């Protein structure tokens, strides 16, 4: 009976491992398909942004349209965040989910974060103004970029670079010494507060005391 029980247990473990391997294999296939679809979606986003740049006239009109677009973007991200945080999926730890609902939540966060990052780089002054006037959006964006960084294996290299540049543009992370927003019209290296302090310190060291008139009077 003991031997029989052992073989039953071994059989159950073997079946369980086989099922886990099947699930892992299916997860990998779904992951590869998702990566292709995400890349295609990003290409469509980029076309839409370029078209928007062509048709929108004037800063005020652009800001109004981007305001409406941003409201929708952050509404989707915030709702998806609440849902995914209550799900069993753990970013950076869990395998790619086979559950279509969780896949949709991932898409909502990744795609909309990438979309707003495009706005940050292409319309930096407007984006900064929108985030300054709505701190909740600012906090949400920091969370969603961090979430995307945990899911880098789903992102293409251009999207990863986009997120890094947007984070530097908004000073979420320290800027690289050669940081440059490729879409700014002046395309000059941007000076941060830290740079200004460093420049002031250097100037103080360079300035030397010149000859002074003596205040001593000989009689």
Residue, then its C-alpha position, 0 to 999 in steps of 0.5 A: x500500500x505504501x509503495x502503491x501510494x508512492x507511485x500515485x504521488x509520483x504520477x500526480x507530480x509528473x502530471x502537474x509538472x507536465x501541465x506547468x510546462x505546457x502553461x509556460x510554453x503557451x505563455x511564451x507563445x502568447x508573449x511573443x505574439x503580444x510583443x509583435x502586436x505592441x510594436x504594431x500598435x506603437x507604429x500606429x500611435x506614432x503616425x497619429x502623433x505626426x498627423x496631429x502635429x500637422x493638423x493642429x494650429x496654434x499653441x492654444x488649440x494644441x493645448x486644448x486638444x492635448x488636455x482632452x487627450x490626456x484626460x482620456x489617457x490618465x483615466x485609462x491608466x488609473x482604472x487599469x492600475x486599480x484592476x491589475x493591482x487587485x489581480x494575481x499578476x505581479x510585474x517583473x515576476x509573473x509569467x506573461x498572463x494567458x488571461x485576456x483581461x489581464x493582457x488588456x490591462x497591460x496594453x492599456x498601461x503600456x500603450x497609454x504610457x508610451x503615448x503620453x511619453x511621445x507628448x512629453x517629448x514632442x510638446x514638452x512645454x504643454x506637457x509640463x504645464x498639464x502635469x504641473x496643474x494636475x499633480x495626480x496625473x504627475x504621480x500616475x505617470x511616474x508610477x506607469x513609467x516605473x511599471x513599464x520599466x518592470x515590463x521591458x521584455x515586452x517593449x521594443x528598444x525605441x519605446x524603452x529609449x522613449x520612456x528614458x528620454x521622457x523621464x529625463x525631460x520631466x526630471x523624474x530621473x537624473x539627466x545624462x550629461x549629453x541629454x537632448x530632447x530630439x524634438x525641441x526646436x532649439x535642440x540645445x543641451x538643457x541646463x538643470x538646477x544642478x548644472x547652474x549650481x555647479x557653474x556658480x561654484x566654478x565662477x567663484x573659484x575662478x574669480x581672483x582678488x585684484x590689487x586694492x588701494x591701501x587705506x594706510x596713510x603715512x605721515 
